[in-house]
């Protein structure tokens, strides 16, 4: 493996420039790497901490190639980077995870087909490309059901719940008459995730099963370890291992799952990069998901993922009170009165309702205590609305 190692002192390129790239860059700089980032924007969360920020459209393949010439490897921080951009970079340097991983996971139809072919349990579903196909799928799957755009969706965007067959036309129009996947509604006990990593040598690590609570289709709170049985934990981890091995991932991938009330697990979605539910690993783990991503793509040995009980709470733009006409920063000093609470802000220039601006984490003796304290800290940030 030694001839494949990209050593500290080298430069790594990131396609994308949000908070995931920012935290990846901070981890990379700590290990002595330089980081360049490319995205269509300036003064981005990643660009603020990177060595070089390049503003260019992902579709500008010549710009992507110029970017790739200045780095030793390329990774991406979100899956909506066009696969053509990854392919252009791969003409010059390794792209990890590979463009095929990106191509599969950025389209729900292809992702579902991959999972089914790999024998991974998923919810009943159907690909639909027209209103007639949607109506026929509703007959087969029944209602309620969830209609999701096949591509470019995240945090509940591009989704519409259908409670009655008569609602089909309205849901189809709401999605813009685009290629979509219809999924049968799943009555689950809880949502969980497994963030896993696979090294260049095929080694595998993970951070256990994480318990996730959502609000308005956006991740709200993550707690580790999740309150699941040892059998469920083993199955969830083995599903993640199967997925990263079948996809030949080099890097980090998150598997989002539904835990049903009868104890069965269904895979919901894949994210081929560090994940919001893994943010607590920065404070709670011997090796966080961002350092592990760097280790994997540079051919370094993967680090130990021993993790202490912890909880994370997202901070959305609503806390800045942007709907009042003036943006008021929350009282971070009040949240940090708990000495065990850590604050992570992403450097985003504008606060909007529903926009992820940062997060809080707390490491404690047990997950229940960590959750209680991180939620109390966030409650102290609630803006004054009168």
N, C-alpha and C positions, 0 to 999 in steps of 0.2 A: 504493500500500500504506500510505501514511502515516496515513490516517484509521483504519486497522485496528490500528495499533500500540498495545499496552498498555505504557506507558512505565515505567521504573524509578520506584519510589515507590508503584506500584500494589500491590494485594493479590491474590494468586493462591490459589485453594482447591485442596486435595488430598483426594480421596476415598481413604481408606486411610491407614495410619499406621505402616507397617513401616520397614525399613531403606532401601528405595528412596525413600520419601518423605523420610526423614531426609537422605539425601545430596542429593536434589533441593532441599530447603529450604536446606541449607548453601550450595549453588551460587546459589540465588535471593537469599539474604541478601547474598552477596558482590556481587551486581549491584544491590543497593539495593531489592529487592522485599520486601514482607511476605508471609507465608504463613500461612494458616489450614488446619487439618486436621480432618477428621471421620471418626470410626470408633466402633465399639462399646466402646472401651476407654479407660482413662486412663493417664497417665504412659507414653506409648508412645515408641518410637524417634523418630517424627516429632514428636510433641507436645513432647518435651523441648527441641527447637530451634526450633519454630514460634512465631509471635507469639500464636496462639490455638489451643487444642485443644478441640474440641467432641465430647462423647460422645453418640452417638445411633446407633440402628440404621439401617443403609442402607435398610431397608424403611420407615422413618418418613419418608415423602416430604414431610410438612410441615416436619420438621426440616431435611431436605435443601434445601428451598426457602428457609428462613430463613438457612441457611448460605450459599447462593448469593447472597442479597441483599447480603452483606457483602464480596463479592469481585468482581474484574473478569473472571475466567475460571476455569474448573474443569478440572483434569486428574485422572487416577487413577494410583495407584502399583501396583495389581495388578488383574488382569482378572476377579476374582471379585466385584467390585462389581456388584450387580444392574443390568441395563440400565435398569430403571425409575427408579433413582436418577439415572443420567446424564440420562435424559429429563426428570425433574423439574427438575434444575439447568439444563438447556438452555432451559427456559421463560424464564429470567431472564438468563443470561449464556452466552457461548460455552463449549462443552465440547470440549476437544481432547486426544487424538483424539476424534472424534465417537462418539455412542452406538451408531451402526451398526457401527463398528469393534469396539466392546466386545461387541455382540450376536453378531457373527460369530465372534470369536476365543475367547469364553468357553465355546463348545460345540464339541466335536471334530467332531460330525457336520456342523454348519453350516460349520465351518472347512474340512473336507475337501471339501465340496461347492463352496465358493468356490474352492479351489485347483484342483480338477479343471476347473471352468468357465473358469478363467483360463489353462488350459493348463500349469499348474505340475506337474512330476513328483512323485508321492507313492507310497508303498508300496501294494500291493494291500490293499484294506480293504472292510469292509461294516458298515453300521449294523445293530444288533441290538436288539430290544426285548423278547425273550422267550428262554427256553431253547431252544425249537424253532427260532427264527431263528438262534441261536448255533450249534446243531448243524448246520443247513443251511449256514451260512457256513463252518464248519470243513471241510465236504465240498468247498466251492469253493476255499478258500484253502489248505487243508492245515495241517499242524502241522510245527514249532512255530509258534505264533501268540501275539499279546499282546492281551488283552482290557482295554480302558480305559473308565472311566466317560466319558460324553459331556461332563459338566461337572464343575467344581470339583476338578479333579485337578492336583497339582503335586509335584515332587520324588519321583516314583515312586508317590505315593499314588493309590489308585483304579486300580491296574493289577494284572493277574494273568497270568502266562505259562501257556500251555496246551501241554503237550508231547505229549499223546495225546487223541484224541477222547473217550475215557472220562473225562477230567478236566473236561469241559465243565460238568457240573452243579455240581461243587465250585467252579469259578471263577465261575460265575454267582451262586452263593450268596454268595461272598466279596465280590462287588461290590454286594450288597444288592438283587439283582433289579431293577437300574435301567437306564435307557437307556444304551447303550454302543456303542463302536466296536471291531470286531475288526480287527487289522492283522496281515498276514503278517509273520513274523519276517524281519528284514533282516540279512544277514551283511555288516556294513559294515567298512571299513578304519579309519575314524575318524569321530568326531562333530565337526562344526564349526558355527560360527554367524556370521552377519553382523548386526551392529547398525547400523541405518540410520536416517536422519532425513529428514523432508520438511517444508519450511517452508510457511508460509501462502501464499507466492508460487509454490509448486510446486518450489522448489529441492531438490536431493537431495545428501546427504552420507552417508559411511559410514566405518567404521574398519577396513576390510579384512576378511580372513577370520581368525577366531579358532579355535584348536584347543582342544577341550574333552575332559577326562578325567573320568569319573564314578566314584563309589564308592557302592554301596548306592542307586543311582538318583538320587543327589544330585551336583550339580556339585562336583568336587574341585579341579581345577587348570585354569586357562586360560592359554594361551601365545599371544603374537603376535610376529611374523606366523606363521601356521600353515604347516607344511611341505607346501604344495600347489603344484601347477604353476601357471604364469601363466594357462593356459587354464581350469583349475578356478576360480581366483580370479575371473576375468572372468565366468564363468558364474554363480558364487554371487552376485556383486554384482548382475548383471543380473536374477537371480531376485528379489533383495530389492527392486530398483528397480520391477520389474513389480508386485510385491505392494503396496508402499506407494502406488503410483500408482493401481492398481485399487481399493484400499480408500479412496483419497483421505485418507490419514493426514496429520494435522498434528501432528507430535510425533515420538517415537522408537518404533521397532518392531524387535524381534529376530526373525530367521528362523533357526530351528534346523534343521540339515541332517545327513543321512547321506552320507558320501562312500563309495561302493561300491568294491570292489576293482578293478572295471573302469574306474574313473574317472568314473562317472556320479554325479550328485547327486540325492537325493530330499529334499524338504522334509518334516520331521518335524512341527514345531509352530511356531506364531507366538505372540509375546508383545508386545502393543501398548503397551509402556512400556520404560523402561530395564531392563536385564537383568543378571543375575549375571555373565555372561561379559564384560560391558562395564565391570565395576568398575575394571579396571586402567587404563581411560582417564582416571580422576581424576589419576593420577600420571604417566601415560605420554603423554598427548595434549595438543596445544595447546588443544583444546576437548573437555571430557569429555562423556559422554552425558547427564549431568544438566543441565549448562549448556545443551546443545543442545536438550534438551526444553523448557527455559524459553524459549530464544530462539524456538523454533518456535511455541509456544502463544501467545507475546506478539507475534508478527508481526515480530520482529527478524530481521536477516540471520543466516543460519547461520554458525557459526564454522569455522575451519580445523581439520581432523581429523588432521593429520600426527601420527603415533604412533611412538614409539621402541620397540625390542624390549623386551618386558616379560613378566612372569608373575604370576599371582595364585593364591593358595591359600586356600580357604575354611577358616574356623575353626568347627568344630561344638561343640555343648555337651558332647560326650564329653571334650573337653580340660579341662573344669572338673571332671572325675571325679564327675559327679552320681550315679552308681550305687553309690558307696562309702558313702553315707549322709551325707556332708558335702561341700559344694561347695567345691573348692579352686581359686582362680584360678591359671591357668598362669603360668610365669615369663616374663612379657613382656620383662623386661630381658635375658634370654638370647637371645631372638629378635632383639632390636634391637642386639645386638653388631655385626651387619652394618650399617654406616651407610647402605647402599643399600636397606634393607628398610623399608617403611612399614607401620604398623599402623592398621587401621580397626576400631573396635568400635562396635556398634550400640545400646548402651544398653538392651539387653533385661534385664529384671529377674530372669529365672529361666533357668538353664541346663538343657537337657534333651538326651539323646542324639539326634543327628540334627538339632538345631535350629541354624540359622545364627546365630552370635553375632558374627561379624566376619570379616575377611580380612586377609591380608598381600599386599603387592605388592613387586616388585623390578623396577627398570629397569636394563638392562645392555647390554653391547656386542652381544650376540646372544641370541636366545630360549633357547638351550640353557643359557647361563650364568645367565640370569634364572630359569629353572625350577630349576636346581640350587640356587641361593642361596635362593630362596623356600621350597623344600622343606626345606633345611637349617635355616632359621629356624623353620619350623613344627615340625620334629622336636625342637627345643630346648624346645618348649612341652609335650611329652608329660608328663602328670601322673604323679606317683609313686603307684602303686596298692597298695603293700605297707605 
